[in-house]
């Protein structure tokens, strides 16, 4: 994953840390010009996932076949595609996958806290992978093209705080 959006140390194998929405949120660092759009997508996604109107639909989705990771990944990918359509395709594409990563973790946290499922880091990882692959496929983006887009927001391309506005650290 690209440096700068999702930190490299997040839940590495052997790290023994549990992946949850707070860990993900702390480790996703959006460029300042995309932060507001990212937050709007996450909030909109959570409203849809947890609203009274769509809660029953979400529960029915979880009862369908497949692994928990598949359900998380496909469910969040579908949600993101609906949000993108409802926005008249105005959501910046650069925020869709990072927002989806957080939404997968939010959904997993909900399942765990409600006692409905016990998602593991592997389930969450599989959900994130499936969500990313589904989004890429639906947008007609190859994995190489996505990597190039993410690399433009690597740490090397984001000025350090002391380089912004002439302030000294």
DAVENBEL-V906721 format. One record per backbone hydrogen bond with DSSP energy under -1.0 kcal/mol. CO is the residue of the C=O (numbers start at 1). NH is the residue of the N-H. E is the energy in kcal/mol with one decimal. If there is no record, write none. Layout:
# DAVENBEL-V906721
co = [CO;CO]
nh = [NH;NH]
e = [E;E]
This chain:
# DAVENBEL-V906721
co = [2;2;5;7;12;20;21;22;23;24;27;31;31;34;35;36;37;38;39;40;41;42;43;44;45;46;51;54;55;56;57;58;61;67;68;69;70;71;72;73;74;75;76;77;78;79;80;81;82;83;84;85;92;95;96;97;98;99;100;101;102;103;104;105;106;107;108;109;110;111;111;120;121;122;123;124;125;126;127;128;129;130;131;132;133;134;135;136;137;142;143;144;145;146;147;150;151;154;160;161;164]
nh = [5;6;29;10;15;24;25;26;27;28;7;34;35;38;39;40;41;42;43;44;45;46;47;48;49;50;55;58;59;60;61;62;64;71;72;73;74;75;76;77;78;79;80;81;82;83;84;85;86;87;89;88;95;99;100;101;102;103;104;105;106;107;108;109;110;111;112;113;114;116;117;124;125;126;127;128;129;130;131;132;133;134;135;136;137;138;139;141;140;146;147;148;149;150;151;153;154;157;163;164;167]
e = [-1.1;-1.4;-2.1;-1.4;-2.4;-2.4;-2.9;-2.2;-1.2;-1.2;-1.8;-2.4;-1.0;-2.5;-2.6;-2.3;-2.1;-2.3;-2.6;-2.6;-2.7;-2.5;-2.4;-2.2;-2.8;-2.4;-1.6;-2.2;-2.3;-2.3;-2.2;-1.7;-1.1;-2.2;-2.6;-2.8;-2.8;-2.0;-2.4;-2.2;-2.4;-2.1;-2.7;-2.2;-2.0;-2.6;-2.5;-2.2;-2.9;-1.6;-2.5;-1.9;-2.1;-2.4;-2.3;-2.4;-1.8;-2.5;-2.5;-1.8;-2.5;-2.6;-2.3;-2.7;-2.3;-2.2;-2.3;-3.0;-2.4;-1.8;-1.4;-2.3;-3.0;-2.8;-2.5;-2.6;-2.5;-2.7;-2.5;-2.6;-2.7;-2.5;-2.6;-2.9;-2.3;-2.6;-2.2;-2.7;-1.0;-2.2;-2.2;-2.0;-2.0;-2.7;-2.4;-1.9;-1.7;-1.7;-2.3;-1.2;-1.2]
